[in-house]
Structures are given as C-alpha cells and as structure tokens.
Amino acid sequence: MKSLSKIIILGLGCLTVLFLVLIIQESQTSIIKKQENFSNVHISEVYAGNSCCQSNDGCSSWESCSTNYGCESLKSCSGSPPDPDPTATPIPTPTNTPIPTNTPAPGGCSKNEWSSCSGGTQSCKTNNKPACAGGGCSCYSNDCSDGSTQSCGEAPTSTPTPTNTPIPTNTPTPTPAHFAPKGYHDGVDCSNMNTWGWSCDQDDYNRTINVDMYVDGSKISTKAAGDTRGPGVAGECGGNENHGFNWTVPASYKDGAAHSIKAVAIDTEGNGNTELPSSSAGFNKTFTCTPPGPTNLNRSCSATSSEATFSWTGVSGINDYILRIDKNDGYSDPVLEWNPMNRSTDQWICVHGTSSTRPIVQGSAYNWWEVQSSNSDCSARYGVTRTSGFTCAAPPTNTPTTVPPTPTPTTPPATPTPTVEVCSYCTISNLSCPASVASGASFDISYQYIGTGGAYPYERRWLTRDGVGFSCNASGNAPNCSLNAASVAVTAPSTAGTYTYTVGCYGDSIVNPAMCYLNADDRESCDVTVNTVTCYPHSHCGGVFILHN
C-alpha cells in the first residue's frame, strides 16, 4: 500500500514538473515574440524602471531592474512587459556613439567609468559595481589586471610620461688663438730721406694697423700701414695688398752721423707688438745720410774794389759751409795753394751762413768755385756743389782828353804813390799740436795768423776742443797784413782719448767778445791723443818733466 502510494505521489510529481516545464516554455516563447516586436526600441525609455536584458547578458527572461539598470547575470527574470501603447509614438532607436578611448564619460557614473591602476589607465568593468555615491564612483579593489587597487574618476588625458632630458654641461667656448703682427722693414733712402716696409695683423688681414718709428731709440712718429704694395704683400696678408708704410725721416738726421732706426708694428688687440725685421742683409737698420751741397750758387763782382760776393741757398739743418775758390795760378798741390787771404792763390774759407765777400784779383781768371756743406768747425765734408769759373774785370781807366801841350818849364816826373793792400780777413797757418800727451799734462798749441786792417782792424782769435769753447782773445790788433805768431797753453783732459783742437780767427770792426766761437774768416784743426800713463819719479811723461817727492 505504501509502495503504491509512493508511486502515485512520484507520478503526480512528475506530471507537475512536466506541467511547469510546459508553462515555462510557453512563457519564454511569448517573451521572445514580444522581444522581437520591440527589438529596435530602447526599453529603458519605454518602460520606466525596466530594462531588457539580452541573452548575451546572461538573462533568459524579463525582470524588474534596479535603478541603475544593471544586469546581473544568471538570474531568473520575472514579470512580463505590458503591452505597448498603440497610441504612443515609437521612439527611434538612438545611435549609440561609443565613448572613445581615454575620453571620460560626461557627468555621473557610467558603464565605462575610468579607473587608474598602477600599471596605467584602464576602463572600469561594470560587473559587481556598487552604486554611485554623490555623482562619483565607489572604488573597489583587485579589478586591475596587475592586481592593484583602482581609483574611480574621470578618464585622464593620455599624456606620455616625459623623458628627463639631462641639462647639458656648459662647455666653455675655447678662446681663439691670437697672433702678433708680421711684416718687414725694407730700408732707408738718403736721397729723399724716407724709410719704408709693410705689416699686417694676422688676426684680421683687412684691418689697418699702426707702425711706430724710432730713431736712436726714441719714438719719433706713428704711421698707418695702409699703402698699396703689390702681390707679394697680398700673398702674405690674406690677399690684401694694402699694408705698406712710408715715413719721411726728419732732415736733422741727415748730418753725416750713423743713426739706428726701427719700425714697431702695434697689435690692436694687445697681443704683443712686433719690431719688424730687416728684409735684406744689406739693411742692418742703421743709416748714415750725408747732407747735400747747397743750391743756387751766385757770384757778383764789386765795381769799385777788388772783391767778389759769393752766395747760395743753404741746406736744411746745415749752418756752416766751406767756400773754395780756385784761381788759375799754376799750383797743383791743394794743401799749398789753399790760402784764404792771398789773392794770387786759391782760397779756402769756413763760412757761418750762406754768403761771403772775398778779396779777388781783378782781371784774373778763376777756374771754378764751390761750396760744401759742413759742421760748426768745418771739419766735416758733406755734399758739395761746384760752378764754373769767372773773371772780375778791372774798373775802366779814365782817359783824359788830349790838349795841346802848353810849353812849360821842364820838371822831373812825379813819383806815383804806391797802393797799400788792406787785409780784411784774418787767416790761420802753421798750426802745431803734439801728437800725444799724458792725461792732465800741459802742452802748447802754436800757429800763425795774418793781421787785419782797414775797416776790420781787430783780430778775434779763439780755440775749441771738440767744438766746445776753450780760449778766446777778442782784442787783437796786429799790423795790417802782417804775419804773427801765437800760442795757447792747454792742459790735457784726465780721460784718455783723441781730442780735436780748432783755432779760428775773424777780422772785426770792433772788439766783440760775445761773438767768440761763432764765426771765423779761417780756422784750422789738429788731433791730440791723450794717454793714461803711470809717471814715476824723475820720469818724462808726455813731453813734460815731472818731479815727485
């Protein structure tokens, strides 16, 4: 009985189950049909508070969804959607615009809410996502692929992680190498007293630099090296040939003495100046320029006396000249025939200035006359200028008109008064000096001179040593044209060496000591060598007998 009851109950149960299955199948078929009718409608807008869960979302039937219309998978759906309102206007299915990657959803929470994981920005999943809180998302853990905690929020702008660019080390700009000027000093030309050369700046070949000019160690002038020189200089100066200089040496250095000269190129940037080397072995940066002879020689004869005036244009820097007059007198030895005062022979006179009036023989022929540039005592021989000879004619003789003689008593003829020659120029001859003396020793310098007369009765005689005044007698009054002997006592210098002693004489109209050493009608010189010697008792030193205690 009990077994039968069990069978009956089991059969009823099976029937019941079969009935329920049939009912469920019918419901699903009805739902599918209704779903097909509304497949193009956004259900959340047709049924408030309801949402259609598609089969791919895991739901098999309708259910009443929560306010966030989230679909929970594998749940039995319940409830049937009401029939649609036939009067309602169908709402067109909206086009779902996908939210682009890395672009936050506008406002509130959404299924594609972003989260920030330690491995990078990801899109939040919606499964098991809690409700929004205050318009934001509640955060949850272990949803990132790397197992880290997510942080809900708006999607950040995708910004690439910046690469730290190292700050470059400041490398100092190397200072460019600088070079001193280069060039050459080419020479000195005494004819026009100029010196020349070239120089350029090796740091800038287009720059014109200055060159300082030195003579005897003193800076005299500065010249710009900007003259055109030619391809030779261009080849040395980066193709620029405008680097020459030319400087006129002052005429005062044209004195017959040796002088040093140098050209120093100035570096504009202060990298060191350059004393320009000589460009040839023949130029050792010294020069000796002899003054030229004077110009414009002129001579005029006096019509009333036996004199001629000689004049010339002087040379810059030269104040003293030697005047020579060569007479056709048959003498061949210039030493014997040069006599400043003797009208019958040649004349030689040292002139301070540019003119001199000399006695001549009227009617006599002179071969030539010349003027030579010299120094203060006429010991130097510089440039000379010669001109042709001349003859100063004798003054005409008045011939009286012939008158028939008147008979007169016979008387002896009158004796003519002899002509007295007047010597207007003082001359020096027979100068004598010892060749050598001991330092500090006394000695005599002797000579002869011709006395002057007429308008120049006073002979001013003087002595110099190396051009320095030593002794002067301005009141001499020797007889006219007489030959007189004179001597001067001298003490030798204490320093050994060779000294030049010069005796001069000048005929003047007055006694004038202020003019000593300034001019002379004639002068002669001699050299004396002074030796430093040891003199023992009773020894003879330099011609002087010295006693020692």
C-alpha positions as CSV (number, residue, x, y, z in Angstrom):
1,M,0.0,0.0,0.0
2,K,2.7,2.2,1.0
3,S,4.6,1.4,-2.2
4,L,1.6,2.2,-4.3
5,S,1.2,5.5,-2.6
6,K,4.8,6.3,-3.3
7,I,4.4,5.5,-7.0
8,I,1.3,7.6,-7.1
9,I,3.0,10.6,-5.5
10,L,6.0,10.2,-7.7
11,G,3.8,10.2,-10.8
12,L,1.9,13.2,-9.6
13,G,5.2,15.0,-9.1
14,C,6.5,14.2,-12.5
15,L,3.2,15.4,-14.0
16,T,3.5,18.6,-12.0
17,V,7.0,19.1,-13.2
18,L,6.1,18.4,-16.8
19,F,3.2,20.9,-16.5
20,L,5.5,23.5,-15.1
21,V,8.0,23.0,-17.9
22,L,5.3,23.4,-20.5
23,I,4.2,26.6,-18.8
24,I,7.7,28.0,-18.7
25,Q,8.4,27.1,-22.4
26,E,5.2,28.8,-23.3
27,S,6.2,31.9,-21.4
28,Q,9.6,32.0,-23.0
29,T,8.1,31.7,-26.4
30,S,5.7,34.6,-25.6
31,I,8.5,36.7,-24.3
32,I,10.7,36.1,-27.3
33,K,7.9,37.1,-29.6
34,K,7.3,40.3,-27.6
35,Q,11.0,41.0,-27.6
36,E,11.1,40.7,-31.4
37,N,8.3,43.3,-31.6
38,F,10.4,45.8,-29.6
39,S,14.0,44.8,-30.7
40,N,14.6,48.3,-32.1
41,V,13.4,50.3,-29.1
42,H,15.4,51.5,-26.1
43,I,13.5,49.6,-23.5
44,S,14.6,51.9,-20.6
45,E,12.7,54.7,-22.3
46,V,9.6,52.7,-22.9
47,Y,9.3,51.0,-19.6
48,A,10.3,53.2,-16.7
49,G,12.3,51.4,-14.3
50,N,12.6,48.3,-16.5
51,S,15.3,47.1,-18.9
52,C,15.6,44.4,-21.4
53,C,18.4,42.0,-20.6
54,Q,19.7,40.5,-23.8
55,S,20.5,36.8,-23.9
56,N,24.2,37.6,-24.3
57,D,23.9,39.4,-20.9
58,G,23.1,36.1,-19.3
59,C,19.4,36.6,-18.6
60,S,16.7,34.4,-20.1
61,S,13.6,36.3,-19.3
62,W,12.3,39.7,-18.2
63,E,12.9,41.1,-14.8
64,S,12.4,44.3,-12.9
65,C,15.8,46.0,-12.9
66,S,17.3,48.2,-10.3
67,T,17.5,52.0,-10.7
68,N,20.9,51.7,-12.2
69,Y,19.5,49.2,-14.7
70,G,22.4,47.0,-14.2
71,C,22.1,43.5,-15.4
72,E,23.0,40.7,-13.0
73,S,24.0,37.5,-14.8
74,L,22.4,34.0,-14.4
75,K,19.2,35.3,-12.7
76,S,15.8,34.2,-13.5
77,C,13.9,37.1,-14.9
78,S,10.3,37.6,-13.8
79,G,7.5,39.8,-14.9
80,S,6.2,40.5,-18.3
81,P,6.3,43.8,-20.0
82,P,3.0,45.4,-20.5
83,D,1.5,45.7,-23.9
84,P,2.7,48.7,-25.8
85,D,0.5,51.7,-26.0
86,P,-0.8,51.7,-29.5
87,T,-1.2,55.5,-29.4
88,A,2.3,56.1,-28.3
89,T,4.8,57.4,-30.8
90,P,7.6,55.0,-31.3
91,I,10.8,56.3,-30.1
92,P,13.5,55.8,-32.7
93,T,16.4,53.7,-31.7
94,P,19.3,56.0,-30.8
95,T,22.6,55.6,-32.4
96,N,25.0,54.5,-29.7
97,T,28.2,56.6,-30.1
98,P,31.0,54.7,-28.4
99,I,33.0,56.6,-25.8
100,P,36.5,57.0,-27.3
101,T,39.4,55.5,-25.5
102,N,41.0,57.8,-22.9
103,T,37.9,60.1,-23.1
104,P,35.9,60.5,-19.8
105,A,32.2,59.8,-19.9
106,P,30.3,63.1,-19.5
107,G,29.0,63.5,-15.9
108,G,27.9,60.9,-13.3
109,C,28.7,57.3,-13.4
110,S,28.5,55.1,-16.5
111,K,29.3,51.6,-17.5
112,N,32.5,52.7,-19.0
113,E,33.7,54.7,-15.9
114,W,37.5,55.0,-15.8
115,S,39.8,53.9,-13.1
116,S,43.5,54.5,-12.5
117,C,45.7,51.4,-11.9
118,S,49.3,51.4,-11.1
119,G,50.1,49.8,-14.5
120,G,48.2,52.5,-16.4
121,T,44.7,53.9,-17.0
122,Q,42.0,51.2,-17.7
123,S,38.3,51.1,-18.3
124,C,36.3,50.1,-15.3
125,K,34.2,47.0,-15.5
126,T,30.6,47.2,-14.6
127,N,30.3,43.7,-13.0
128,N,29.6,43.9,-9.3
129,K,30.0,47.7,-9.4
130,P,28.3,49.4,-6.5
131,A,26.0,52.3,-6.9
132,C,27.2,55.8,-7.5
133,A,27.9,58.0,-4.4
134,G,27.4,61.7,-4.8
135,G,27.8,61.6,-8.6
136,G,31.1,59.7,-8.3
137,C,32.1,56.1,-8.1
138,S,32.8,54.0,-5.1
139,C,36.2,52.4,-5.5
140,Y,36.8,48.8,-5.4
141,S,39.9,46.6,-5.3
142,N,41.7,43.9,-7.2
143,D,40.0,44.9,-10.5
144,C,43.2,45.8,-12.3
145,S,45.0,43.2,-14.3
146,D,48.0,43.7,-12.2
147,G,46.1,43.2,-9.0
148,S,46.4,46.8,-7.8
149,T,43.7,49.0,-6.3
150,Q,41.7,51.0,-8.8
151,S,40.7,54.6,-8.3
152,C,37.4,55.6,-9.9
153,G,37.1,59.0,-11.6
154,E,37.1,60.7,-14.9
155,A,39.4,59.4,-17.6
156,P,42.6,61.3,-17.5
157,T,44.0,62.8,-20.7
158,S,46.6,60.4,-22.1
159,T,49.9,62.2,-21.5
160,P,53.1,60.5,-22.4
161,T,55.5,60.2,-19.5
162,P,58.1,62.9,-20.1
163,T,61.7,61.8,-20.6
164,N,64.0,63.7,-18.3
165,T,66.4,65.4,-20.6
166,P,69.7,65.9,-18.8
167,I,70.8,69.6,-18.5
168,P,73.8,69.9,-20.8
169,T,77.1,70.7,-19.3
170,N,78.2,74.2,-20.3
171,T,81.3,73.6,-22.3
172,P,83.3,76.9,-22.3
173,T,83.9,78.3,-25.8
174,P,87.6,78.0,-26.5
175,T,89.4,81.3,-26.7
176,P,90.6,81.7,-30.3
177,A,94.3,81.9,-30.8
178,H,95.7,85.4,-31.4
179,F,98.8,86.3,-33.2
180,A,101.1,89.4,-33.2
181,P,101.6,91.4,-36.4
182,K,104.1,90.4,-39.0
183,G,105.9,92.2,-41.8
184,Y,109.3,93.6,-42.8
185,H,111.3,96.9,-42.6
186,D,112.9,97.3,-46.1
187,G,115.4,100.2,-45.9
188,V,116.3,103.9,-45.8
189,D,116.8,106.1,-48.9
190,C,119.1,109.1,-48.1
191,S,118.3,110.9,-51.3
192,N,114.8,111.8,-50.2
193,M,115.2,110.7,-46.5
194,N,112.4,108.1,-46.4
195,T,112.1,104.6,-44.9
196,W,109.5,102.0,-45.9
197,G,108.2,98.5,-45.3
198,W,104.9,96.6,-44.7
199,S,103.0,95.0,-41.8
200,C,99.6,93.3,-41.3
201,D,97.5,91.9,-38.4
202,Q,97.4,88.1,-38.6
203,D,94.1,88.0,-36.7
204,D,92.3,90.3,-39.3
205,Y,94.0,90.9,-42.7
206,N,91.5,93.6,-43.5
207,R,92.5,95.7,-40.5
208,T,95.0,98.6,-40.9
209,I,97.5,98.7,-38.1
210,N,99.9,101.5,-36.9
211,V,103.7,101.3,-37.0
212,D,105.8,103.4,-34.5
213,M,109.0,104.8,-35.9
214,Y,112.1,105.0,-33.7
215,V,115.4,106.8,-34.4
216,D,118.3,106.3,-32.0
217,G,115.9,104.6,-29.5
218,S,113.4,107.5,-29.4
219,K,109.9,107.3,-30.8
220,I,109.6,110.0,-33.5
221,S,106.4,109.3,-35.3
222,T,103.5,106.8,-36.0
223,K,102.4,105.8,-39.5
224,A,99.4,103.8,-40.6
225,A,100.3,100.7,-42.7
226,G,97.7,101.2,-45.4
227,D,99.6,101.9,-48.6
228,T,99.3,99.6,-51.6
229,R,102.3,97.3,-52.0
230,G,101.5,94.6,-54.6
231,P,101.0,90.8,-54.9
232,G,104.0,90.0,-52.7
233,V,102.4,91.6,-49.7
234,A,99.0,90.3,-50.7
235,G,100.3,86.8,-50.6
236,E,101.5,87.3,-47.0
237,C,98.3,89.2,-45.8
238,G,95.4,87.0,-46.9
239,G,95.1,88.6,-50.3
240,N,95.1,92.2,-49.1
241,E,98.0,94.2,-50.5
242,N,97.1,97.5,-48.7
243,H,99.5,97.1,-45.8
244,G,102.6,99.2,-46.7
245,F,104.0,102.2,-44.9
246,N,106.4,105.0,-45.9
247,W,107.9,107.6,-43.5
248,T,110.0,110.7,-44.2
249,V,112.9,110.8,-41.8
250,P,113.5,114.4,-40.4
251,A,116.2,116.3,-42.3
252,S,118.0,116.9,-39.0
253,Y,119.2,113.3,-39.1
254,K,120.9,113.9,-42.5
255,D,124.0,115.0,-40.7
256,G,126.6,112.5,-41.8
257,A,126.4,110.6,-38.5
258,A,125.3,107.0,-38.0
259,H,121.8,106.5,-36.6
260,S,119.8,103.5,-35.6
261,I,116.2,103.1,-36.9
262,K,113.4,100.6,-36.2
263,A,109.8,100.1,-37.0
264,V,107.5,98.5,-34.4
265,A,104.1,97.2,-35.6
266,I,101.3,97.8,-33.0
267,D,98.9,94.9,-32.2
268,T,95.3,96.3,-32.0
269,E,94.2,93.6,-29.6
270,G,97.2,93.9,-27.3
271,N,98.7,90.5,-28.1
272,G,102.2,91.8,-28.4
273,N,103.9,94.3,-30.7
274,T,106.4,93.3,-33.3
275,E,109.7,95.0,-34.1
276,L,109.8,94.4,-37.9
277,P,112.9,92.6,-39.0
278,S,115.1,93.7,-41.9
279,S,114.0,92.3,-45.3
280,S,117.6,92.1,-46.6
281,A,121.2,91.5,-45.4
282,G,122.2,94.9,-46.8
283,F,120.0,96.8,-44.4
284,N,121.0,96.4,-40.7
285,K,118.5,99.0,-39.5
286,T,121.1,101.8,-39.4
287,F,121.7,104.7,-41.8
288,T,124.2,107.4,-42.4
289,C,122.9,110.2,-44.6
290,T,125.2,112.9,-45.8
291,P,123.7,116.4,-46.3
292,P,123.7,117.5,-49.9
293,G,125.5,120.5,-51.2
294,P,123.8,123.9,-51.3
295,T,122.0,125.1,-54.4
296,N,121.5,128.4,-56.4
297,L,125.2,129.4,-56.3
298,N,125.6,133.1,-57.3
299,R,128.6,135.4,-57.6
300,S,128.9,139.2,-58.1
301,C,132.0,141.3,-58.6
302,S,132.4,144.7,-56.9
303,A,133.0,147.5,-59.4
304,T,134.9,149.7,-57.1
305,S,137.1,147.3,-55.1
306,S,139.0,144.0,-55.6
307,E,136.2,141.9,-54.0
308,A,133.5,139.4,-55.1
309,T,130.5,138.3,-53.1
310,F,129.6,134.6,-53.2
311,S,126.1,133.4,-52.0
312,W,124.0,130.2,-52.1
313,T,120.8,128.6,-50.9
314,G,121.6,126.6,-47.8
315,V,120.6,123.0,-46.8
316,S,118.0,122.4,-44.0
317,G,119.8,121.8,-40.8
318,I,123.2,123.0,-42.1
319,N,124.6,126.4,-40.9
320,D,128.2,126.1,-41.8
321,Y,129.8,125.7,-45.3
322,I,133.3,125.6,-46.9
323,L,133.8,128.0,-49.7
324,R,136.7,127.2,-52.1
325,I,137.8,129.5,-55.0
326,D,140.2,128.0,-57.5
327,K,142.5,130.5,-59.3
328,N,144.4,129.7,-62.4
329,D,147.7,130.2,-60.7
330,G,149.6,127.1,-61.7
331,Y,149.6,125.4,-58.3
332,S,148.7,121.7,-58.2
333,D,149.1,120.9,-54.5
334,P,145.8,121.7,-52.9
335,V,147.4,122.0,-49.4
336,L,149.9,124.6,-50.6
337,E,147.6,126.6,-52.7
338,W,144.6,126.9,-50.4
339,N,145.2,130.3,-48.8
340,P,142.1,132.2,-47.7
341,M,143.7,135.6,-48.0
342,N,146.3,135.5,-50.7
343,R,144.6,136.9,-53.8
344,S,147.2,135.4,-56.1
345,T,146.4,131.8,-54.9
346,D,143.3,129.7,-54.3
347,Q,141.1,130.5,-51.3
348,W,139.5,128.2,-48.7
349,I,137.2,129.7,-46.0
350,C,134.8,128.4,-43.4
351,V,131.6,130.4,-43.6
352,H,128.9,130.6,-41.0
353,G,125.9,131.5,-43.1
354,T,125.0,131.5,-46.8
355,S,127.2,134.3,-48.2
356,S,130.8,135.6,-48.1
357,T,132.6,138.6,-49.7
358,R,136.2,137.6,-50.7
359,P,139.2,139.5,-52.0
360,I,140.0,138.7,-55.6
361,V,142.4,139.9,-58.3
362,Q,140.6,142.0,-60.8
363,G,141.1,140.9,-64.3
364,S,142.5,137.5,-63.3
365,A,140.8,134.3,-64.4
366,Y,139.4,131.8,-61.7
367,N,138.8,128.2,-62.8
368,W,135.8,127.4,-60.6
369,W,134.3,128.0,-57.2
370,E,132.4,125.6,-54.9
371,V,130.5,125.4,-51.6
372,Q,130.5,122.3,-49.4
373,S,128.1,121.6,-46.5
374,S,129.9,121.1,-43.2
375,N,129.6,121.4,-39.4
376,S,130.4,124.1,-37.0
377,D,134.2,123.9,-37.2
378,C,134.2,122.9,-40.9
379,S,135.8,119.6,-40.1
380,A,133.1,117.6,-41.8
381,R,132.9,117.0,-45.5
382,Y,129.3,116.6,-46.8
383,G,127.7,117.4,-50.1
384,V,129.4,119.9,-52.4
385,T,128.2,122.0,-55.3
386,R,130.6,123.5,-57.9
387,T,130.1,126.1,-60.5
388,S,132.1,127.5,-63.5
389,G,135.0,130.0,-63.3
390,F,134.8,133.7,-63.5
391,T,136.8,136.9,-64.1
392,C,136.1,140.2,-62.4
393,A,137.1,142.9,-64.9
394,A,139.2,145.8,-63.7
395,P,137.4,149.1,-63.4
396,P,137.8,151.3,-66.5
397,T,140.6,153.8,-66.6
398,N,139.5,157.4,-67.4
399,T,141.5,158.6,-70.4
400,P,141.8,162.5,-70.2
401,T,141.1,164.5,-73.3
402,T,144.3,165.3,-75.3
403,V,145.1,169.0,-75.1
404,P,147.9,170.6,-77.0
405,P,150.8,170.9,-74.6
406,T,151.4,174.3,-73.2
407,P,155.0,175.0,-73.1
408,T,156.2,174.7,-69.6
409,P,159.5,174.6,-67.9
410,T,160.9,171.1,-67.8
411,T,160.4,169.4,-64.4
412,P,161.2,165.9,-63.2
413,P,158.2,163.4,-63.3
414,A,156.3,162.9,-60.1
415,T,156.8,159.7,-58.2
416,P,153.5,157.7,-58.0
417,T,152.1,156.9,-54.6
418,P,152.3,153.1,-54.0
419,T,149.0,151.3,-53.5
420,V,148.7,149.9,-49.9
421,E,147.0,146.5,-49.7
422,V,144.4,146.2,-46.9
423,C,143.8,142.7,-45.4
424,S,140.2,142.5,-44.3
425,Y,140.3,138.7,-43.4
426,C,142.2,137.0,-40.7
427,T,143.9,133.7,-41.7
428,I,145.4,130.9,-39.8
429,S,148.6,128.9,-40.9
430,N,151.2,126.6,-39.5
431,L,149.1,125.1,-36.7
432,S,151.1,122.8,-34.5
433,C,149.9,120.4,-31.8
434,P,151.6,117.4,-30.1
435,A,150.5,114.1,-31.4
436,S,150.0,112.6,-28.0
437,V,150.3,113.7,-24.3
438,A,149.7,112.2,-20.9
439,S,146.4,112.8,-19.2
440,G,146.5,116.0,-17.2
441,A,149.7,117.2,-18.8
442,S,150.3,120.7,-20.0
443,F,151.2,121.5,-23.6
444,D,151.1,124.4,-26.2
445,I,149.2,124.8,-29.4
446,S,151.0,127.3,-31.7
447,Y,150.0,128.9,-35.0
448,Q,150.5,131.9,-37.2
449,Y,147.9,134.4,-38.3
450,I,147.7,137.4,-40.7
451,G,146.7,140.7,-39.1
452,T,143.8,142.6,-40.5
453,G,143.5,146.3,-41.2
454,G,141.3,148.9,-42.8
455,A,137.7,148.6,-41.6
456,Y,138.5,145.4,-39.7
457,P,141.5,146.2,-37.5
458,Y,140.7,143.7,-34.7
459,E,141.6,140.0,-34.9
460,R,139.3,137.8,-32.8
461,R,141.2,134.5,-32.2
462,W,139.7,131.5,-30.4
463,L,140.4,127.9,-29.6
464,T,137.9,125.0,-29.1
465,R,138.2,121.4,-28.0
466,D,135.7,119.0,-29.8
467,G,133.6,122.1,-30.7
468,V,133.5,123.5,-27.1
469,G,134.9,126.9,-26.5
470,F,138.3,126.8,-24.7
471,S,140.0,130.1,-25.1
472,C,139.3,133.5,-26.8
473,N,141.2,136.8,-27.5
474,A,138.8,139.4,-29.0
475,S,141.0,142.5,-28.8
476,G,144.0,141.6,-31.0
477,N,145.2,144.5,-33.2
478,A,148.1,143.2,-35.2
479,P,149.6,145.3,-38.0
480,N,147.7,145.2,-41.3
481,C,148.6,142.1,-43.4
482,S,151.4,141.1,-41.0
483,L,152.2,137.5,-40.2
484,N,152.1,137.0,-36.5
485,A,153.0,134.0,-34.2
486,A,150.7,133.0,-31.4
487,S,150.3,130.0,-28.9
488,V,147.8,128.8,-26.3
489,A,148.7,126.9,-23.2
490,V,146.5,123.8,-22.8
491,T,146.0,121.2,-20.1
492,A,145.1,117.7,-21.4
493,P,141.9,116.1,-20.2
494,S,142.1,113.5,-17.4
495,T,140.3,110.9,-19.6
496,A,142.2,109.1,-22.3
497,G,141.1,109.6,-25.9
498,T,141.6,111.6,-29.0
499,Y,140.6,115.2,-29.0
500,T,140.2,117.7,-31.8
501,Y,141.5,121.2,-31.2
502,T,140.5,124.0,-33.6
503,V,141.9,127.6,-33.9
504,G,139.8,130.2,-35.6
505,C,140.4,133.9,-36.5
506,Y,138.0,136.6,-37.6
507,G,138.7,140.2,-38.6
508,D,136.1,142.5,-37.0
509,S,135.5,146.3,-36.9
510,I,135.0,146.3,-33.1
511,V,136.2,144.4,-30.0
512,N,133.3,141.9,-29.6
513,P,133.9,139.0,-27.1
514,A,130.3,137.9,-27.4
515,M,131.0,136.7,-30.9
516,C,133.8,134.3,-29.8
517,Y,133.4,130.8,-31.4
518,L,130.5,131.9,-33.6
519,N,132.2,132.7,-36.9
520,A,135.6,132.8,-38.5
521,D,137.4,134.0,-41.6
522,D,139.6,131.0,-41.3
523,R,140.2,128.0,-39.0
524,E,142.5,125.0,-38.7
525,S,142.3,121.8,-36.6
526,C,144.6,119.2,-35.2
527,D,144.1,116.0,-33.2
528,V,145.8,115.2,-29.9
529,T,145.8,111.7,-28.4
530,V,145.6,111.7,-24.6
531,N,147.1,108.6,-22.9
532,T,146.6,107.5,-19.3
533,V,150.2,106.6,-18.1
534,T,151.9,106.0,-14.8
535,C,154.6,108.5,-14.2
536,Y,157.4,107.5,-11.8
537,P,159.8,109.9,-10.0
538,H,162.1,111.8,-12.4
539,S,160.3,110.4,-15.4
540,H,159.4,112.2,-18.5
541,C,155.6,111.9,-19.2
542,G,154.1,113.2,-22.5
543,G,156.9,115.7,-23.1
544,V,156.6,117.2,-19.6
545,F,159.3,116.6,-16.9
546,I,157.5,115.8,-13.6
547,L,159.3,115.8,-10.3
548,H,157.9,113.6,-7.5
549,N,158.8,113.9,-3.8
